Amino acid sequence: MRAELRSYVGTLPLKILEDLDAELPDKVSDSKFKKIMSTVVEEYRTSLAEPGECVGLVTAESIGEPGTQMTLNTFHFAGVSEMNVTTGLPRLIEILDGRVEISTKMMEIYLKKPYSEGKDIRQIAESFKETRLKEYIKEINIDIAETEMQMLLDEKALKERNITQGAITKILVKAMKGLDVKILKDAGIRIKASGDDALGLIYKLKEKLKEVHIDGIKGITQVLPVKRGDEFVIVTAGSNMKEILKSDVVDKSRVYTNSISEIESIFGIEAAREAIIREMLKVLKDQGIALDMRHVLLISDAMTMSGRVRGVSRYGIVKEKPSVLARASFETPIRHVINASMVGETDNLNSVIENVMINQPVPVGTGLPMLVTKPDKKAKR
């Protein structure tokens, strides 16, 4: 950072000073520099919230009002059948609730060169897609007399995915412990059961075997290579960030998932906070809603301040409020009051909600700082 900007440390946030250091011309006169800095300082000060301002209420109103106007169209189609992403109000509710399981998970997988330029893009995309045994089965026959099941595999499908009959047999041996699994001629596999209920077991296995995972990454159900600018990106339906990051062809610094809980578990709470901000802004932008960035920042801070992602609900951030009356004002008041009384909890009435409930002046507005001046005794009255 240049020396002239260091004198403003404490007056302006470090991030603003770093941006100024990057944007200011190398050669600028002292008069122009002072004029620029005075304008920046003035803009920064006018952007600050006044002491006592109810920023939480303003944020709630600012998000709630346009939220009621949002479309209820749940899905946005990404170009192919069965691949869609939840948008609009349903997606906003998912984010604010801090849900672990969301309706439509998706990923954007960026690749290293030369794969990002299109090399083997189809093969790479297909290698990520999860495949189950049912995609390789041509037909299934059950021999009642021998209590065995014979599967005929689709050789064309095996060739396309570069999977061998032997590899599938090994997976089945591991999955079907205690059963006799053997390779037959002409891409066939035999599974034989024994015991009193051998035939019943064979019939039960018929459907279970179809769902056995063969290859690809679990959770990635659809893949779609798309071109964005000069590079190819693989968009997926389903998400498994942990396994995708193990691939050597993936640009690990840019892989993204819309699952906030997955980001939190792998990268931590700061990354989850950033994901909440991105996802909220994306939903609002898609709906054509302009919202001050500070409202989104405030709600993301409230959701992550405990070190875990907490939803805006009675089971999330409301549950962690220090005030008994504030917790009771949301939902299930009797439960909160009884629980607080059992442990002898005290409410210091520091916030707005609890003071409104007992009809006391609320600690907001211009009187909050309670400035006191000492009168000059020598002054004439």
C-alpha positions in Angstrom: 0.0 0.0 0.0 1.3 3.4 -0.9 2.5 5.7 1.9 -0.2 8.4 1.3 -3.0 5.9 1.9 -1.5 4.7 5.2 -2.5 7.9 6.9 -6.2 6.9 6.3 -5.9 3.6 8.2 -8.6 3.8 10.9 -10.6 6.4 9.0 -11.5 4.0 6.1 -11.7 0.2 6.2 -8.7 -1.8 4.9 -10.7 -3.2 2.0 -11.5 0.2 0.6 -7.9 1.3 1.0 -6.7 -1.8 -0.9 -9.2 -1.1 -3.7 -8.0 2.6 -3.9 -4.4 1.4 -4.0 -5.3 -0.8 -7.0 -7.4 1.8 -8.8 -5.6 5.1 -8.3 -3.2 6.2 -11.0 0.5 5.8 -10.3 1.1 9.5 -10.8 -1.5 11.8 -9.2 -1.1 15.3 -7.9 -1.5 16.1 -4.2 -4.5 18.3 -4.8 -6.3 15.6 -6.8 -5.4 12.9 -4.3 -6.8 15.0 -1.4 -10.0 15.7 -3.3 -10.5 12.0 -4.2 -9.9 10.9 -0.6 -12.2 13.6 0.9 -15.0 12.4 -1.5 -14.3 8.7 -0.6 -14.4 9.5 3.2 -17.6 11.5 2.8 -19.3 8.7 0.8 -18.2 6.1 3.3 -19.5 8.1 6.3 -22.9 8.7 4.6 -23.2 4.9 4.0 -22.8 4.0 7.6 -25.9 3.2 9.7 -26.9 5.8 12.3 -26.4 4.6 15.9 -29.7 3.2 17.1 -31.1 2.5 13.6 -33.1 -0.7 13.5 -31.0 -2.4 10.8 -32.6 -5.8 11.4 -36.1 -4.5 10.9 -35.1 -2.6 7.8 -33.4 -5.7 6.4 -36.5 -7.9 7.1 -38.8 -5.4 5.4 -36.4 -4.9 2.5 -36.2 -8.7 1.8 -39.8 -9.6 2.8 -41.5 -7.0 0.6 -40.0 -7.9 -2.8 -40.2 -11.6 -1.7 -44.0 -11.5 -1.7 -43.8 -10.3 -5.3 -41.5 -13.1 -6.4 -42.8 -15.7 -8.9 -43.7 -19.1 -7.6 -42.3 -20.8 -10.7 -40.2 -23.4 -9.1 -37.9 -24.6 -11.8 -35.5 -23.2 -14.4 -34.6 -25.6 -17.1 -30.9 -25.8 -17.9 -31.2 -27.1 -21.5 -32.0 -30.7 -21.3 -34.8 -32.8 -19.9 -34.7 -33.8 -16.3 -32.0 -31.2 -15.5 -33.4 -28.2 -13.6 -32.7 -25.9 -10.8 -35.0 -24.5 -8.2 -35.3 -20.7 -8.4 -37.7 -18.0 -7.2 -39.4 -18.0 -3.8 -38.9 -21.7 -3.2 -35.1 -21.4 -3.5 -35.0 -18.2 -1.3 -36.9 -20.1 1.4 -34.4 -23.0 1.1 -31.5 -20.6 1.6 -33.0 -18.7 4.5 -34.1 -21.9 6.3 -30.5 -23.2 6.1 -31.8 -26.6 4.8 -29.2 -29.4 4.6 -31.2 -31.3 1.9 -32.3 -29.0 -0.9 -34.7 -29.9 -3.7 -32.3 -29.7 -6.7 -28.6 -29.8 -6.1 -26.3 -28.7 -8.9 -22.6 -28.1 -9.6 -20.5 -26.1 -12.0 -17.2 -27.9 -12.7 -14.4 -25.9 -14.2 -11.6 -27.8 -15.8 -7.9 -27.3 -16.3 -6.4 -26.7 -19.7 -6.5 -28.3 -22.3 -9.8 -29.9 -21.1 -11.4 -26.5 -20.6 -10.8 -25.8 -24.2 -12.9 -28.8 -25.2 -10.5 -31.7 -25.2 -12.3 -35.0 -24.3 -15.0 -32.9 -22.7 -17.8 -35.5 -23.4 -15.8 -38.4 -22.0 -14.8 -36.4 -18.9 -18.4 -35.3 -18.3 -19.7 -38.9 -18.7 -17.0 -40.2 -16.3 -18.4 -37.9 -13.6 -22.0 -39.2 -14.1 -23.1 -41.9 -11.7 -24.2 -45.1 -13.3 -26.1 -48.0 -11.7 -26.4 -51.6 -12.7 -29.8 -51.2 -14.3 -28.2 -49.1 -17.0 -26.0 -52.1 -18.1 -28.7 -54.8 -17.9 -30.3 -56.1 -21.1 -32.5 -58.7 -19.4 -32.9 -60.7 -16.2 -34.1 -64.3 -16.0 -34.9 -66.2 -12.8 -34.6 -70.0 -12.7 -37.0 -71.2 -10.0 -35.7 -74.8 -10.0 -32.1 -73.8 -9.5 -32.9 -70.8 -7.3 -30.6 -68.6 -9.4 -30.8 -65.4 -11.4 -29.1 -64.8 -14.7 -28.4 -61.3 -16.0 -27.5 -60.5 -19.5 -25.4 -57.3 -19.8 -25.7 -54.7 -22.6 -22.3 -55.0 -24.4 -22.8 -51.7 -26.2 -23.4 -49.8 -22.9 -20.3 -51.5 -21.4 -18.1 -50.4 -24.3 -19.4 -46.8 -24.2 -18.5 -46.5 -20.5 -15.3 -48.6 -20.8 -16.5 -51.1 -18.2 -15.8 -54.8 -18.3 -18.0 -57.7 -17.3 -15.3 -58.8 -14.8 -15.4 -55.3 -13.1 -19.2 -55.5 -12.6 -18.9 -59.0 -11.2 -16.3 -57.9 -8.6 -18.7 -55.1 -7.5 -21.5 -57.5 -7.2 -19.4 -60.0 -5.2 -18.6 -57.2 -2.8 -22.2 -56.0 -2.6 -23.8 -59.4 -2.4 -21.8 -61.1 0.4 -22.8 -64.7 1.0 -24.1 -65.3 -2.5 -22.5 -67.3 -5.3 -21.7 -64.8 -8.2 -20.1 -66.2 -11.4 -19.3 -64.9 -14.9 -21.1 -66.6 -17.8 -20.4 -66.5 -21.5 -21.8 -63.8 -23.8 -21.8 -61.0 -21.2 -23.8 -63.0 -18.6 -23.6 -63.1 -14.8 -25.2 -65.8 -12.6 -26.2 -65.2 -9.0 -27.2 -68.3 -7.0 -28.8 -68.3 -3.5 -29.1 -71.1 -1.0 -31.0 -71.7 2.1 -34.7 -72.1 3.2 -35.9 -68.9 1.6 -33.5 -68.9 -1.4 -36.2 -68.2 -4.0 -37.7 -65.3 -2.0 -34.2 -63.8 -1.6 -33.6 -64.0 -5.4 -36.8 -62.1 -6.1 -35.9 -59.4 -3.5 -32.5 -59.0 -5.0 -33.9 -58.5 -8.5 -34.9 -54.9 -7.7 -32.1 -54.2 -5.3 -29.4 -55.2 -7.7 -30.6 -52.6 -10.2 -29.6 -49.8 -7.9 -26.1 -51.0 -7.2 -23.5 -48.3 -7.9 -21.1 -49.3 -10.7 -19.0 -46.3 -11.6 -18.9 -42.5 -11.8 -19.4 -40.2 -8.8 -22.3 -40.9 -6.4 -24.9 -38.1 -6.4 -24.1 -36.8 -10.0 -27.2 -37.9 -11.9 -27.0 -35.7 -15.0 -24.1 -34.0 -16.8 -24.1 -31.2 -19.4 -21.0 -29.6 -20.9 -21.7 -26.0 -21.8 -19.5 -23.3 -23.4 -19.1 -20.1 -21.4 -17.0 -17.6 -23.2 -13.8 -19.3 -24.3 -14.0 -22.3 -22.0 -16.2 -25.4 -21.4 -17.9 -25.9 -18.0 -19.7 -29.1 -16.9 -23.0 -28.4 -15.3 -24.4 -31.3 -13.2 -27.7 -32.3 -11.6 -26.7 -33.6 -8.2 -23.7 -32.7 -6.1 -20.6 -34.4 -4.6 -18.0 -31.8 -4.0 -15.7 -34.0 -2.0 -15.3 -36.6 -4.8 -15.1 -34.1 -7.6 -12.2 -32.3 -5.9 -10.2 -35.6 -6.2 -10.2 -35.5 -10.0 -6.9 -34.3 -11.6 -8.6 -32.6 -14.5 -10.8 -30.3 -12.3 -9.8 -26.7 -11.5 -10.2 -27.0 -7.8 -10.2 -23.2 -7.1 -13.4 -22.6 -9.2 -15.6 -25.7 -8.6 -19.0 -24.5 -7.2 -22.1 -26.2 -5.7 -25.4 -24.7 -4.7 -25.5 -26.8 -1.6 -24.5 -24.5 1.3 -24.3 -27.3 3.8 -21.8 -29.2 1.6 -19.7 -26.1 1.3 -19.8 -25.6 5.1 -18.7 -29.2 5.8 -15.7 -29.1 3.4 -14.5 -25.4 3.4 -15.9 -24.0 6.7 -18.2 -21.3 7.9 -16.6 -18.4 6.0 -17.1 -20.1 2.7 -20.7 -21.0 3.7 -21.3 -17.3 4.5 -20.1 -16.3 1.0 -22.2 -19.1 -0.6 -25.4 -17.7 1.2 -24.6 -14.2 -0.2 -24.0 -15.5 -3.7 -27.1 -17.7 -3.8 -29.4 -15.0 -2.4 -28.1 -12.4 -4.9 -28.5 -14.9 -7.7 -32.1 -15.6 -6.9 -32.9 -11.9 -6.5 -31.1 -11.0 -9.8 -33.0 -13.7 -11.7 -36.2 -12.2 -10.4 -35.2 -8.7 -11.4 -35.2 -7.5 -7.8 -32.7 -4.8 -6.8 -31.6 -5.0 -3.1 -29.0 -3.2 -1.1 -26.0 -5.5 -0.6 -25.9 -4.6 3.1 -29.2 -6.3 3.8 -27.9 -9.6 2.3 -24.7 -9.3 4.3 -26.5 -8.7 7.5 -28.8 -11.7 7.1 -25.8 -13.9 6.1 -23.9 -12.7 9.2 -26.9 -13.5 11.4 -27.1 -17.0 9.9 -23.4 -17.9 10.4 -22.4 -15.9 13.6 -22.6 -19.0 15.8 -20.0 -20.9 13.7 -22.6 -23.1 12.0 -25.2 -22.2 9.4 -28.5 -21.6 11.2 -31.8 -21.0 9.4 -34.1 -18.0 10.1 -36.5 -20.1 12.0 -37.4 -21.2 15.6 -34.9 -24.0 15.3 -32.1 -21.7 13.9 -31.1 -18.2 14.9 -34.2 -17.6 17.0 -33.3 -20.5 19.2 -29.9 -18.9 20.0 -31.2 -15.5 21.0 -30.0 -14.6 24.6 -33.4 -13.0 25.5 -36.1 -15.3 26.8 -38.9 -12.9 25.7 -37.4 -12.5 22.2 -37.4 -16.3 21.8 -40.9 -16.6 23.1 -42.2 -13.8 20.8 -41.5 -16.0 17.7 -43.3 -19.3 18.2 -44.0 -21.8 21.0 -43.9 -19.1 23.8 -45.0 -21.4 26.7 -42.1 -23.9 25.9 -39.5 -21.1 26.0 -40.9 -19.5 29.2 -41.0 -22.9 31.0 -37.5 -23.9 29.9 -36.1 -20.5 31.0 -37.8 -20.7 34.4 -36.5 -24.3 35.0 -32.9 -23.1 34.8 -33.4 -19.6 36.3 -32.6 -17.7 33.2 -32.6 -13.8 33.4 -33.7 -11.4 30.7 -31.9 -8.0 30.8 -34.3 -6.4 28.3 -31.5 -5.1 26.1 -33.3 -5.4 22.7 -36.3 -4.0 20.9 -38.7 -7.0 21.0 -38.7 -7.7 24.8 -39.2 -3.9 25.6 -42.2 -3.7 23.2 -43.7 -6.8 24.9 -43.7 -5.2 28.4 -44.5 -1.6 27.2 -41.2 0.0 27.9 -39.3 2.6 25.7 -37.2 0.7 23.2 -33.4 1.3 22.9 -33.5 2.8 19.4 -33.4 6.2 17.6 -31.3 9.3 18.1 -31.5 9.2 21.9 -29.7 5.9 22.1 -26.1 7.3 22.6 -27.5 9.5 25.5 -24.9 12.2 25.1 -24.3 14.4 28.1 -22.6 17.8 28.1 -21.1 19.7 31.0 -22.4 23.3 31.0 -19.9 26.1 31.2 -20.3 27.5 34.8 -18.7 30.8 33.8 -21.1 31.4 30.9 -23.6 34.2 31.5 -27.2 33.2 31.6 
